[in-house]
């Protein structure tokens, strides 16, 4: 996925690349975060709790890794939007 502040225009959109604005990318990431937060009934800041067992071991499952990646991407996008 490519992001830009301006609306896409004049770019080739064939293949596996989808051109979106920063706003669109941030909104899509936020939507995914909302889904994870609803599914696990935790805010993203506390996502590790959902994957930590009684002995305190963090299990880095696919959901944990995808949630973490989405959280980091959303934070980076919103930081770019606010600058």
Long-range contacts (C-beta under 8 A, 24 or more apart in sequence): 1-25, 3-77, 22-77, 22-80, 22-81, 23-81, 25-73, 25-77, 26-74, 26-77, 26-78, 26-81, 29-70, 29-73, 29-74, 29-77, 30-74, 32-70, 33-67, 33-70, 33-71, 33-74, 36-63, 36-67, 36-70, 44-71, 47-71
